[in-house]
Amino acid sequence: MNMSLSRATTFAVISALAMLWLAAPSWAQQNVAPAAPSASPVQQAPAVSQAPAAPVQATQPAQPTAAAAPVAPTTSSDATAAREGTPLKATSVAPRELSPWSMYKDADVVVKAVMIGLAFASLVTWTVFIAKMFELTVVQRKLRRALAKIADARSLAEAQFALGAKGSVLSSFLAAAMREARLSAGISSDAGIKERAASSFSEIVRAEARRIRLGMGLLATIGATSPFVGLFGTVWGIMNSFIGISKSQTTNLAVVAPGIAEALLATAIGLVAAIPAVIIYNHFSRVTKGYMELVSRASGAAGRLLSRDLDRTHISSHGSSHSRAAAAE
């Protein structure tokens, strides 16, 4: 019986150990799962202990590192591109020299053509100014001297002799008067001779006006059209600038400013060509008007000399007729 009791006891102990061995894994998992939250206080303890050390490090000079490099601000378009995964476009533009010559070289072909045309128009304006100034000065001085020479002349022949071979519009008036008097020899109507001479004088005055105004129409055209030609170049250049903005997909002022500056340069050149042309045209209009008044004085002087010659001719003819009548008696 004792043998059977010992056997039963041994079997019970073995069964209890087997049950404990089988229950050990589940008990271990129950103990490990709640242990996870308790690890955070243990891990945060070093952070709390290291917190007072931050002010001590702030007093030391910071060493330059690659992480301290300034970060360029991103625009909304860049942020959108980053979210969508598309590559960002670089909007930084190298500084350009905005001198007139560099803007001309970088301009569009049409804008360059406009600039060249306006520069040529400005050159023509100053060429006409120099030529007309010299011409008007010479003809005015020559006509004044001619009028002074014939001031005391008593006949057409005497006035023509006083002038000599020097060509002036007064010489043309005297030649026309003498030709009309010669062609009208034997005609007793003085009014008809004077009328025909006045018609010849009018033709000479109109021809002289056309000659002296040569180039004035060109100045008027340049002064009136140059601003609009420059504006055309500006509109064309700004149109190209907006096309460039749409292609580059940026409104950065450094990108669009050179194109707009090149366009505005065309307007500036147009004003440079137009303003002097208008001023020179107005100046020559006043000078030409003064010269045409001198031409009118020369026409009147030639008409007076013709009238004197006609009166002398009639006096001499009447005197000869009276002498012949007295001799017959």
C-alpha positions in Angstrom: 0.0 0.0 0.0 2.8 2.3 0.7 4.2 1.4 -2.7 0.9 2.4 -4.4 0.8 5.6 -2.4 4.2 6.6 -3.5 3.4 5.8 -7.1 0.3 8.0 -6.9 2.2 10.8 -5.4 4.9 10.6 -8.0 2.3 10.6 -10.8 0.5 13.7 -9.3 3.8 15.6 -9.1 4.7 14.8 -12.7 1.2 15.8 -13.8 1.4 19.1 -11.9 4.9 19.9 -13.5 3.6 19.1 -16.9 0.6 21.4 -16.5 2.9 24.2 -15.2 5.2 23.8 -18.2 2.3 24.0 -20.6 0.9 27.1 -18.9 4.2 29.0 -18.8 4.1 30.5 -22.4 0.7 32.1 -22.0 1.6 33.5 -18.6 4.8 35.0 -20.1 2.9 36.8 -22.9 0.5 38.3 -20.4 3.4 39.7 -18.4 5.2 41.1 -21.5 2.2 43.0 -23.1 1.6 45.5 -20.2 5.3 46.1 -19.9 5.4 48.1 -23.2 3.8 51.4 -21.8 6.1 51.4 -18.8 9.1 51.7 -21.1 8.4 55.3 -22.0 9.1 56.8 -18.6 12.3 54.9 -18.5 13.3 56.2 -21.9 12.3 59.8 -21.2 14.4 60.0 -18.1 17.7 60.7 -20.0 15.9 63.5 -22.0 14.8 65.1 -18.7 18.3 64.8 -17.3 19.9 66.3 -20.4 17.4 69.3 -20.7 19.4 71.7 -18.5 22.5 71.3 -20.7 20.8 73.3 -23.6 21.6 76.8 -22.3 25.2 75.9 -21.7 25.6 74.9 -25.4 23.8 78.1 -26.6 26.6 80.2 -25.2 29.2 78.6 -27.4 29.7 79.9 -31.0 27.9 77.8 -33.5 30.1 76.0 -36.0 29.1 76.5 -39.7 27.7 73.2 -41.0 26.1 72.2 -44.2 22.8 72.0 -42.5 22.9 75.8 -41.6 22.8 76.8 -45.3 19.9 79.2 -46.1 16.9 77.6 -47.7 15.4 79.4 -50.7 11.7 80.3 -50.1 9.4 78.2 -52.2 6.4 79.7 -54.0 3.0 78.1 -54.1 3.7 76.8 -57.6 6.8 75.1 -56.3 4.9 73.6 -53.4 2.2 72.3 -55.8 4.9 70.8 -58.0 6.5 69.1 -55.0 3.2 67.6 -53.9 2.5 66.4 -57.4 6.0 64.9 -57.8 7.0 67.0 -60.8 10.5 68.5 -61.0 10.8 72.1 -60.0 12.0 74.7 -62.5 14.9 77.0 -61.5 13.7 80.7 -61.6 17.0 82.3 -60.7 18.3 84.4 -63.6 21.8 85.7 -63.9 21.9 89.6 -63.8 22.1 91.1 -67.3 23.7 94.3 -68.3 20.9 96.7 -69.4 22.9 99.2 -71.4 21.4 100.5 -74.7 23.8 98.6 -76.8 23.2 95.3 -75.0 19.5 95.8 -75.2 19.7 96.4 -78.9 21.8 93.2 -79.4 19.3 91.1 -77.4 16.2 92.6 -79.1 13.9 90.9 -81.6 14.6 91.2 -85.3 11.5 93.4 -85.8 12.5 95.7 -82.9 16.0 95.9 -84.3 14.7 97.0 -87.7 12.5 99.6 -86.0 15.5 100.9 -84.1 17.7 101.1 -87.2 15.1 102.9 -89.1 14.5 105.5 -86.4 18.3 106.0 -86.0 18.5 106.6 -89.8 15.6 109.0 -89.6 17.4 110.9 -86.8 20.6 111.0 -89.0 18.5 112.4 -91.9 17.0 115.0 -89.6 20.4 116.4 -88.5 21.7 116.2 -92.1 18.8 118.3 -93.4 19.3 120.7 -90.5 22.9 121.4 -91.3 22.3 121.6 -95.0 19.3 123.9 -94.8 20.9 126.1 -92.2 23.8 126.7 -94.4 21.6 127.2 -97.5 19.2 129.7 -95.8 22.1 131.7 -94.3 23.8 132.0 -97.7 20.7 133.0 -99.7 19.5 135.5 -97.2 22.8 137.2 -97.0 23.2 137.3 -100.8 19.7 138.7 -101.3 20.1 141.4 -98.7 23.4 142.5 -100.3 21.7 142.5 -103.8 18.8 144.6 -102.6 21.3 147.1 -101.0 23.2 147.3 -104.3 20.1 148.2 -106.4 18.6 150.6 -103.9 19.9 153.6 -105.9 19.5 152.1 -109.4 17.4 154.1 -111.8 16.7 151.5 -114.5 16.8 147.8 -115.1 20.0 148.0 -117.0 21.7 150.0 -114.3 20.5 147.5 -111.6 21.6 144.5 -113.6 25.0 146.1 -114.1 25.3 146.8 -110.4 24.6 143.2 -109.5 27.1 141.8 -112.0 27.3 138.1 -112.6 26.4 137.1 -109.1 23.4 134.8 -109.2 20.5 135.5 -106.9 16.7 135.5 -107.2 16.8 139.3 -107.7 18.8 138.7 -110.9 16.1 136.4 -112.1 13.5 139.1 -111.5 15.5 141.7 -113.4 16.1 139.3 -116.3 12.3 138.5 -116.5 11.4 142.2 -116.5 13.9 143.1 -119.2 12.8 140.1 -121.3 9.1 141.2 -121.0 10.0 144.8 -121.9 11.9 143.6 -125.0 9.2 141.2 -126.1 6.5 143.9 -125.6 8.4 146.6 -127.7 6.0 148.6 -129.8 3.0 147.9 -127.5 1.6 151.2 -126.1 -0.3 149.5 -123.2 1.8 149.7 -120.1 -0.8 147.9 -118.0 -0.4 144.8 -120.1 3.3 144.8 -119.9 3.2 145.2 -116.1 0.6 142.4 -115.8 2.7 140.0 -117.8 5.8 140.9 -115.8 3.9 140.3 -112.6 2.9 136.9 -113.8 6.5 136.0 -114.5 7.5 137.3 -111.1 4.9 135.0 -109.5 6.3 132.0 -111.2 9.8 132.9 -110.0 8.5 133.3 -106.4 6.7 129.9 -106.5 9.8 128.2 -107.9 12.0 129.8 -105.2 9.6 128.7 -102.5 9.7 125.2 -103.7 13.4 125.2 -103.9 13.9 126.7 -100.4 11.4 124.3 -98.8 13.1 121.3 -100.2 13.6 118.9 -97.3 11.0 120.5 -95.1 8.4 117.8 -96.0 10.9 115.1 -94.9 11.3 116.8 -91.5 7.5 117.0 -91.1 7.1 113.3 -92.0 9.8 112.2 -89.6 8.4 114.3 -86.8 4.9 113.0 -87.3 5.6 109.3 -87.8 8.6 108.5 -85.6 6.7 108.2 -82.3 4.2 105.8 -83.9 7.0 103.7 -85.4 8.7 103.6 -82.0 5.4 102.6 -80.4 5.0 99.8 -82.9 8.4 98.4 -81.9 7.4 98.7 -78.2 4.2 96.8 -78.7 6.0 94.1 -80.6 8.7 93.8 -77.9 6.1 93.7 -75.1 4.2 91.0 -77.0 7.3 88.9 -77.2 7.9 89.5 -73.5 4.5 88.1 -72.6 5.1 85.1 -74.8 8.4 84.5 -72.9 6.5 84.8 -69.6 4.0 82.1 -70.7 6.9 79.8 -71.8 9.0 80.2 -68.7 5.9 80.0 -66.4 7.2 82.6 -64.0 6.4 86.2 -63.3 9.8 87.0 -61.8 10.7 90.6 -62.6 14.3 89.6 -63.4 13.0 87.4 -66.2 10.5 89.9 -67.9 12.3 93.2 -67.2 15.0 92.9 -70.0 12.4 92.3 -72.7 10.2 95.2 -71.6 13.3 97.4 -71.4 14.3 96.5 -75.0 10.7 97.3 -76.1 10.7 100.7 -74.4 14.1 101.5 -76.0 12.3 101.6 -79.4 9.9 104.3 -78.1 12.8 106.3 -76.7 14.6 106.2 -80.0 11.4 107.3 -81.8 11.1 110.3 -79.5 14.8 111.1 -80.0 14.1 111.2 -83.8 10.7 113.0 -83.6 11.4 115.8 -81.1 14.3 117.4 -83.0 12.6 117.0 -86.3 9.5 118.9 -85.1 11.7 121.7 -83.5 13.9 122.0 -86.6 10.8 122.1 -88.9 9.2 124.9 -86.9 12.5 126.8 -86.9 12.9 126.5 -90.6 9.3 127.5 -91.2 10.0 130.8 -89.5 13.3 131.3 -91.3 11.8 130.4 -94.7 8.9 132.8 -94.1 11.5 135.6 -93.5 13.4 134.7 -96.6 10.2 134.7 -98.7 9.5 138.2 -97.5 12.9 139.2 -98.9 11.9 137.6 -102.2 8.7 139.6 -102.3 10.8 142.8 -101.7 13.0 141.8 -104.6 10.0 141.2 -106.8 8.6 144.7 -105.9 12.0 146.3 -106.6 12.1 144.7 -110.1 8.6 145.8 -110.8 9.3 149.4 -109.8 12.4 149.5 -112.1 10.3 148.2 -115.0 7.7 150.8 -114.4 10.3 153.6 -114.4 11.7 152.3 -117.7 8.3 152.2 -119.3 7.6 155.8 -118.1 10.9 157.0 -119.5 10.1 155.3 -122.8 6.7 157.0 -123.1 8.3 160.4 -122.1 11.0 160.0 -124.7 8.5 158.9 -127.3 6.1 161.8 -126.5 9.1 164.2 -126.6 10.2 163.0 -130.0 6.7 163.3 -131.4 6.4 166.8 -130.1 9.8 167.7 -131.6 8.8 166.2 -134.9 5.5 168.2 -134.8 7.3 171.4 -134.1 9.8 170.8 -136.9 6.9 170.2 -139.3 5.3 173.5 -138.4 
